[in-house]
Amino acid sequence: MLNFILLQAETATKGQGNSWSFWVMMILIFVVFYFFMIRPQSKKQKELQKQRDAMQKGDKVVTAGGIYGVIKEVKETTFIIEIAKDITIKVDKGSVYADASDAQPGPKDER
């Protein structure tokens, strides 16, 4: 794909072929990347950030390292998480996810 783009750029600069077709193709490639890669990822990030902002004391969470616990204190950029009785750790908010292990199974999951 990259070779094709470079070949199109080379022919467009030499005056052979239509240079507008190169630019149309570049714009189409950018649009495809935006709608299939960039936009869904930014939506996912915004949703995750909203979820983290909504977390409060008593919520069950899992860290990026796989440690399960319960939020005991919420600070500006960190959580204090109790991972066992009287054992707490301080974790950055960016590495905490809601724990869905206790979630009720949906109708399709029941067996």
N, C-alpha and C positions, 0 to 999 in steps of 0.2 A: 504494500500500500504506500509506504514511504517512497519507494523507488518510483512509483507511478506519479506521485505528487512532484517529486524532484524532476522527473522527465517532463511533466507538464510545465513546470516553472521554466525549465531550460528552453523548451520550444516557444513559450510565450515571450521570453526575452530576446530570442533570435528573430522574432517577427513571423515565425511559421505558426500556422494554426490560429485559433481565436483565443486571445488573452482573456476575454470575458468568460469563457467556459472554465478556465482555471479558477477564476475568482468565485464563480457560482459554485463550483465544486468545493472550494475551501469553505465558503459560507455554509453549505449544506453539511459538511463534515462537522463544523463547529456547532451547528444546530442539533445534530444528532448527539454529539457528545454532551451538550448542555441538557437536553431532555432525557437522555438515558443514563447519564452518569452524575453530572454535577447537581442538577436540581433534586433528584431523589435523595442524594447524600445530604444535602443541606437541610431538606425537610426532616430527615431522620435525626440529624444533629439538633435541630430546634426542638423536636419532640422529646428527645433525651434530656435536653437542658431544662425544659418545662417540668419533666418528671423529677429531675433532681431538685429543682427549686421547691417542688411540692412535698418533698420528703420531710418528715418531722419525727419528733421523739416517739419511740415505740415501733417504728416501721422496721420490718425485716428487710435486710439488704444482703448483697453479696459484693465483695470487692473484685477488682479486676484480677487479683491474684487468686481468687477462688475461696476467700475466707467468708464464711457466713456469720452474721451477727445481727444485733438489734441496735438501732440508733439510741444512744443515751443522751447526747447533747448535739445541738446544731450550732455551728459557728459560721462566720462569714465565708470562709473558704474551705473549712474542714468539718468532718463529723467525728464525734467520739463514739466508737462502736464497741459494745460489749460482746465479746466472742465466747466467753465462758463466765461462770459465776465469779464476780470480782476481778475479771481480767478485761481491761479495755485497751483499745488502740486508737490512735489518732490517724485519720485517713483523709486524703484530699478528696473533695467533692467530685472531681473529674474521674475518679477511679471507683465509683460506687454505682451499683445498679440495683433496681428493685428486685427482691427475691420473689420469683413466681412459683417456687416449689410447693407452696401451700395452696396455690390457686385451685379452684374447683374445676374438674375436667368438663369440657364442653360435651354436647351431645354426640359428636363424632368420635370423641376419645373413649367413651364408655364401651367396655367390652365384657 
